Amino acid sequence: MRCPEEKLTAIAEHLANGIGVRATARLCKVSLNTVLRFTQRAGKHAELFHDIKVRGIHPKQIQADEAWAFVGKKRQTV
């Protein structure tokens, strides 16, 4: 990427705070494609970091209530 590091940091901060992609592009004065490319690259790095650091997790219990609520809502509309 050809953007200065400060601009990329600002893009990351905006996205982390929940600001949309188009709004981030406007606020940081970059193109929409720049923000989209940045999110794609940052996402790949985050995935690699996660895969390296998270090892040996053996959960004893998983709570799937949110997924069930979504499925239940879908069934009610059918």
C-alpha positions in Angstrom: 0.0 0.0 0.0 1.3 3.5 -0.8 -0.5 5.3 2.0 1.5 6.7 4.9 1.5 4.7 8.1 -0.5 7.4 10.0 -3.3 7.2 7.4 -3.5 3.4 7.6 -3.6 3.6 11.4 -6.4 6.1 11.2 -8.3 3.7 8.8 -7.8 0.9 11.3 -9.0 3.0 14.2 -12.1 4.1 12.4 -13.1 0.6 11.4 -12.4 -0.8 14.9 -14.8 1.9 16.3 -17.6 0.6 14.0 -17.5 3.4 11.4 -18.6 2.1 8.0 -16.2 1.6 5.1 -17.6 4.5 3.0 -17.5 6.9 5.9 -14.0 5.8 6.8 -12.9 6.5 3.2 -14.5 10.0 3.4 -13.0 10.8 6.8 -9.5 9.6 5.9 -9.6 11.2 2.5 -8.8 8.0 0.6 -10.7 6.0 -2.0 -13.2 3.3 -1.1 -11.0 0.7 -2.8 -8.1 1.7 -0.6 -10.1 1.0 2.6 -11.4 -2.3 1.1 -7.9 -3.5 0.2 -6.6 -2.5 3.6 -9.4 -4.5 5.4 -8.6 -7.5 3.2 -4.9 -7.4 4.0 -5.5 -6.6 7.7 -8.0 -9.5 7.9 -5.5 -12.0 6.5 -2.8 -10.9 9.0 -5.3 -11.1 11.9 -6.3 -14.6 10.8 -2.7 -15.8 10.6 -2.0 -14.2 14.0 -5.0 -15.9 15.5 -4.1 -19.3 14.0 -0.5 -19.0 15.4 -1.5 -17.9 18.9 -4.7 -19.8 19.7 -3.7 -23.4 20.3 -4.9 -26.2 22.6 -8.4 -24.8 23.4 -10.7 -27.6 24.6 -14.0 -26.1 25.6 -16.1 -28.0 28.1 -19.3 -26.2 27.2 -20.5 -24.2 24.1 -23.4 -21.8 24.3 -25.2 -21.7 21.0 -28.3 -19.8 22.2 -27.8 -16.9 19.8 -27.6 -19.2 16.8 -30.7 -21.1 18.0 -32.6 -17.8 18.4 -31.8 -16.9 14.8 -33.0 -20.3 13.6 -36.1 -20.1 15.8 -37.0 -16.7 14.3 -36.6 -18.1 10.8 -38.9 -21.0 11.6 -41.6 -18.8 12.9 -41.8 -16.9 9.6 -42.1 -20.0 7.5 
